Amino acid sequence: MTRVPPALLRHRIMVEPYAGEGAYGAQYRHVIPDVPALVDASPRLVRAADGRQITASATLIAGPTLDCPPGSRITLPDGRTTTAITVAHHTAPGLPVSACTEVACE
């Protein structure tokens, strides 16, 4: 399996993986700083896990091992903080296609 070439991941983001709900609201695990990613800030319509249609304000592509479940808090390169709506891990075993993680953000 090949990975997305690092030269294509031109942006740096910060990810706080979602850990669930606690007594005081959303809980997050350790902060993952300086994650290489490719950020596309154009809006698009996505369907959340609960079936709602939401306009994603940004979509990012990162390496296949990114720890970013839906609900994770993400800081984009421009300093804006957003939340992961959907996360898709793309693989194609046996094909010359790069493996990656695609995240649609609120």
C-alpha positions in Angstrom: 0.0 0.0 0.0 1.4 3.4 -0.9 0.8 6.5 1.1 0.0 10.0 -0.1 3.3 11.6 -1.1 4.4 14.1 1.6 5.1 16.7 -1.0 1.3 16.9 -1.7 0.4 17.6 2.0 1.3 21.3 1.9 -0.6 22.5 5.0 -0.2 21.9 8.7 -3.2 21.3 11.0 -3.8 20.4 14.6 -6.1 17.6 15.6 -7.8 16.9 19.0 -9.4 13.4 18.6 -12.9 13.1 20.0 -13.2 10.8 23.0 -16.9 11.0 23.7 -19.2 13.0 25.9 -18.5 13.6 29.6 -20.3 15.4 32.4 -19.2 18.8 31.1 -19.6 18.1 27.4 -17.4 16.8 24.6 -14.1 15.2 25.8 -10.9 15.2 23.6 -7.8 13.1 23.8 -4.2 14.3 23.4 -3.5 17.1 20.9 -1.8 16.0 17.7 0.2 19.1 16.5 1.7 19.8 13.1 -0.2 17.2 11.1 0.6 17.3 7.3 -2.5 17.7 5.3 -4.0 19.2 2.1 -6.9 21.5 3.0 -9.6 22.5 0.5 -11.6 25.3 1.9 -14.4 25.2 -0.7 -17.9 24.3 0.7 -19.7 21.1 -0.2 -22.7 19.2 1.0 -22.0 16.0 3.0 -24.2 13.6 4.9 -23.4 13.1 8.6 -23.6 9.7 10.4 -27.1 10.6 11.7 -28.4 11.3 8.2 -28.4 15.1 8.3 -27.1 17.0 5.3 -24.5 19.5 6.4 -22.5 22.0 4.4 -18.8 21.2 5.0 -16.7 24.4 5.1 -13.5 22.5 4.5 -12.3 19.1 3.4 -8.8 17.8 4.2 -6.7 14.9 3.0 -4.0 13.4 5.4 -2.0 10.3 5.8 -3.8 6.9 6.2 -3.0 6.7 9.9 -4.6 10.0 11.0 -6.4 9.6 14.4 -9.5 11.8 13.8 -12.9 10.2 14.6 -16.0 12.2 13.7 -16.5 15.0 16.3 -12.8 15.7 16.6 -11.7 19.3 16.9 -9.4 20.5 14.1 -7.4 23.8 13.9 -6.9 24.7 10.2 -3.8 26.5 8.8 -5.7 29.9 8.9 -6.3 29.5 12.7 -10.0 28.6 12.4 -11.2 25.8 14.6 -13.7 23.3 13.2 -15.2 19.9 13.9 -14.9 16.7 11.8 -18.3 15.7 10.4 -17.3 12.6 8.4 -14.1 10.6 8.1 -13.3 8.3 5.2 -10.2 6.0 5.0 -9.4 5.4 1.4 -7.3 2.3 0.5 -6.9 0.2 -2.7 -4.8 -2.9 -1.9 -3.0 -4.1 -4.9 -3.6 -1.0 -7.0 -1.2 1.9 -7.5 -3.4 4.3 -5.6 -2.3 6.2 -2.6 -4.0 5.4 0.8 -5.2 8.5 2.6 -7.8 9.8 5.1 -10.4 12.3 4.0 -12.1 14.5 6.6 -15.1 16.8 5.9 -15.2 19.6 8.5 -18.1 21.9 9.7 
